[in-house]
Amino acid sequence: MSSIAETTQPTAAPLHQESPGLWTLAWRRLKRDKVGMIAMVIVIAFLLVMLASRVGIVAGNWSKEAGVSYANPVFMKGAENLEAATVAGGVPVSKVPPVDLSDIDPLAPRYKEWEERAKQISVTETPRSDTLLFGGDKWGRDVIQKVIKGSEVSITVGLIAALLATVIGTFLGALAGYMGGKVNDTLEWFYNIFTSIPYILLVLCFAAVASTPRVAELTFGFNKGIVPIIVILGLTGWTGIYRLVRAEYIKHANREYVRAAAAIGTSHTSRMFVHILPNVSHVCLVQLSQHVVQFIKAEVILSFLGLGVPVDMVSWGTMLAEAQSELVIGKWWQLVAAGASMAILVTAFSMLTDSLRDALDPKIK
């Protein structure tokens, strides 16, 4: 009887299970997107290589002249390199016919002695390689190491400038959408001013002004390094984020949970950035990833035009500027290395952005 009673006894109700949140659902959707996961792996790989370059694990000797001038890639070993001979001093001495200059040049007898001394000194120097992994530049620096070192500047500029633009656009969009009235009118006026000028012309204008000596005096040398270009891109790239965040705040400002927060006495700041912001954060995240792509390309354009990073630094833009003259003499590997690296990263970031947009869309189950 006891066994029958045990079998007929009702089972305990299962424990309450919380429904997964927005970010958990987004991660699950993102994991199902194979293209998005591959793109994320590529982006993470670029970031890890950039960090390794930053701390000196890789590309620490990128400026070392490891090869001869315009050293050929390893898969072009044995190909003729006339430019290396020209940069080294013209036609080899062995190919110049001997000429007796003792009658017209009193120092001619010493030339042979000086030549022998030069050969002895050159033996003690580290010999330069005729080929490098993917070729060398005019000074014999390894192109692959330059690409890795250049990614440090280009990716850093893109990430920090995009973060700065996202913060500015989100803050101004929250003020305009939530406060409304004169605050909204004033910010809309600023927004219309910035958007009335073509973006690339606005960036070039700011970059030209920042490079003047007068600005250096007023900013105590602030316009050195990559800081100016980060600030320029951040101050000119907030408009798209502002527009979307403002629209989201207008939509959320009168919803029930915001009214409930106001009823219990929360401040406007708390309602804007504690209650509403988490519900529009997916928009900010997608815009952040989009602007990383946009700002990497903008840095390359500015450096290509000579308005980006200083001449003592290397980036993908400066490499493309150098490759412009190298193409004339048939040296294409620096252009391919820098262009392919930028294309792969930008494409992966763009695909990851699309996957994030789909994963964070609450309408997709």
N, C-alpha and C positions, 0 to 999 in steps of 0.2 A: 504493500500500500504506500509505503514511504517513497518508493521509486516512482509510482504513478503520480504521486503528489508533486514530486520534483519535476516530472516531465510536463505536468499541466500548469506549473507555476509560470506566470508571465515573466518574460525576459526584461532585463533592465533597459530603460530607454538609452539610446546612444548619447554620448556626450555631444554638447553643442559644438559644431564646427564652424569656424569663421570663414566667410567667403573670401577668396583671394583678392588682394588689393589691385590697384591700377598697374603698379610696377611689376607685380608678379604675373599678371595676365599679359602685360606687354613683353616680358621676358620669354614667356611660353610661346607667344606668337612669333617672336624674333627667332627662337631656336628652330621653329618649323620652316623658316625661310632660309634655304640653303645658300642662295645668292647673298643674302644679308650677312650670314655667318662667315662666308668666305671673304667678303669685303671687310668685315670686322677683324678677321685674322690678319689680313694684309695691312690694315691701318695700325693694328697693335704692333706688328713686326716693324713697320717704319718708325713708330714711336720708340720702341726698344733700341733700335739702331741709333736713333737720334740721341737718346739718353746715354748710350755707350760712348758715342762720340763726345758728348758733353763732359763726361768724367774722364775721358782720355783712354778708354779701353781700346777703341778702334780709331783709325784715322788720326792718331796723335802726331804722326810725321807727314801729314798731308803736304806741307810746304817743302819737304826735302826733295832735292833734285835727284831722284833715284835713277832716272834714265837719261838718254840723250835727248836733245831737242826733238819734239814731235816723234817720240819713240812709237814704233808701230805696235799694235796689239799682238798678242801671242799667236793668234790665228793668221797673222800676216807676216810671220817670221820669214826673213829672207828678202822681203820686198825692199826696193830701193828707197832710200831716204835722203834725197838731195838737200832738203832743208836743214837737216842736222849738220851736214858738212858745211853748208853756207854759214850757219850761225857759229859753228866752231872756228871758222876762219877762212872760208872760201875753198878753193880747189886744193886738194892734198899736195904737199910739197913734192912727193914722189912723182907726181904727174907733170911738174913744171920742169922744162928743160934747163939744164945747168947753164948759167951765164957767168962769164968772168967779169966781175965788177971791180977788180983790184985797181984798174987804171982810173976809174971815175969815182970810186968810193973808198976812202982810206980805212973805213971800218969793215970792209968786206972780209978781210982775213979773220976777224973775230966772229963772224956770223956762224961759222961751223962750230966753234966752241960754245957759243950761246945755245945753239940748237941741241947740242949734246947735254948741256946742263938742264935744259927744259925737259928733255926726255927722262933724265934721272929723277927730276922732281915729280913728273907725271906718274912715274912708277909707284911712288909712295902714296898717291891719292887713290881713293876708292873708285874703282872703275865703274862707269855707268852702263846700265844694261841697254842693249839695242831694242829690246821689246819689254813691254809691261802688260799686265793682265788685260787691260782694255785701252792701252795706249797712254801716251803722255802729252802734255801741252808744250808750249813753246819753251818753257824752262825745264822740261823733263820731269814735271811733277805727275804723279800717278792720278789718272782721271777718276778711277774708282774711289780713291780716298778723297778726292776733291768733291765728288758727288755726295759721299757720306757726310763730309764736313759741311757742305752746302745745305744739306737737309736740316742740319741743326739750326741754321739761321731762318730758312724759309718756313719750316714747320713751327718754330718758336714764334715767329712773327704772326703766322696765321692763327695759332691757338690763342695767344694772349690778346691780340687785337680783336678776335671774334668774341672772347670773353668780355673784354671791355665794352664793345659795341652792344652785346647782349644785356649787360648790366645797365648801361645808359638807356637803351631802348625800353627795357622792361620797367625801369623806374619811372621814366617819363610817360610811358603808356599807361602805367597804373595810376599815376596822378591824373592824367587827362580823362581816362575812362571812368574812374571812380568819383573824382571831385566834380567834373563837369564845369559849367559856368565859365567864368573868366579864365580859370586855370586851363580849361580845355581850349578856349579860344586862343590864348597866348601860345600854348604849345603847338596848336595847329598852324599858327602863323609861322613859327620857327620851322615846322615840318615842311610847309609849302615853300619856304625859302631854300631849304636844302635840296628838295626834290625838283625845284625849277631849273637847277643847274645840272648838266650831264655829269654822272658820277665820276668818270675818269678824269674829266677836266677839273672837277672840284678837288680830287686827290692830287693831281699835278700842281694845281695852284697852291694848295697847302704845303706840298713838298718843296716847291720853289721858294716859298716864303721862309720855311724852316731852315733852308740851307744858306740863308744870307748871313753875313757876319754880324749884322745888327741884332738878329735874333739870338746869336750865340752870346753877345754881350748882355742882353736882357735876361737870358736864361742861365747865365753862368756856365756856359758850355753844355747846356742840356741837349743841344742838337747834335750829339755825337753818338756813335754806335747805332743800335737798332731801336732805341727808345723812341726817337722822333717818328719813325715810320709806323711803329705800333700805335702811338698816340694819334697820328694823322688818320690811319685807317679806322681806329675806334671812334674818333670824333665825327667821321664822315659816313660811317656805315650803320648807324643806329636807326635809320628812318624806317626800313622795312620791318624791323622787330617792333618798333613803336606802333606802327599802324595795326599790326595783328594783335598785339597785347592790349592796345586801347579798345579794340572791338570786343575782345574777350571780357575785359573788365566792365564794359557797358552792359554786356549780356548777363554777367554774374552779379552786378552790384545790387539788383533788386530781387534776388532769389531768396527763398525762405531761410536758408541757413545763414545768410548774411543779416537778414532782419532779426533772426533769433540772436545772433551775436550782438547786434546793436541793442536788443531788448535787455540783455544781461549787463549792459554797460561797458562793453569793450570799446577801445579807442578806434579812431579811423585808421591809424597805422596798423593796429592789430588786425582789423578787418581786411585791409589791403594785402598785407604781407604774411599773415598767419592763416587766414581763412580762405581768401580767394586765390592767392598765388599758387598753392599746391594744386589747385584745380586747373590752372592754365600753364603749369610747368612743362607739360609736354610740348606746347607751342614754342616755349623758350628753348627747349632742348633741340628741337628740329631746326630752329633758326640758327642756333649756335653751330651745329654741324654744317649747315649751308654756308654760313659766313666764313668758316675755316677754309672751305674750298675757294670761296671768292677772294679772300685776303691772301692766300698763297699765290693765286694768279696775279693779284694786284702787286704783291711784293716783287714777283718776277718781272712784271712789266716796268715797275719803277727802277729796279736795279739794271734792267736792260737799257733804260734811257739815261742812266747815270744819276738818278734822283733817289736811289734806294740806300742800300747799305754802303758804308765807307769802302774805299779802295783797298784797305788792308784786310778786309774780310771777304770771305767767299760765300756765295749763295748760288742757287740755281740760275738766278737772273744774271749775275756777273759771268757765270760760265757760258750762258747763251750769248752774252755780248762778246766774249772772247771768241767763241766759235764762229761768229759772223765773219771775221777776217780769215779764220782758218779754212773755211769752206772754199775760199778762192784758190788755195793751193792744194785742195783735195784732202784735207785733214778733217774728217767728218765725225770721229769717235767722241769728241767732247760734246758735240751737239746731240748725238744720239743718246749718250749716257745721261746728260742732264734732262733732255726732253722726255726720254722714256721714263725716268724716275718720277718726274712731275706728273706725267700723264697717268702712270699707274696709281699714284697716290690720290690724285684728284678724282679719277674714275672710281676708285674704291670708296673714297669719302662720299661721293655723290650717290653711289649705290647703297651705302650704309644709311645715308640720310633718307632715301626713299623707303628703305626697310623700317627705319625708326618711325617714319610718318605712318606707315601702315600698322606697325605694332602698337603705337600709342593712340591710335584712333579708337575711341570707346565704342564706336558703332560696329567694329569688327569683332566677332566673337571667336 
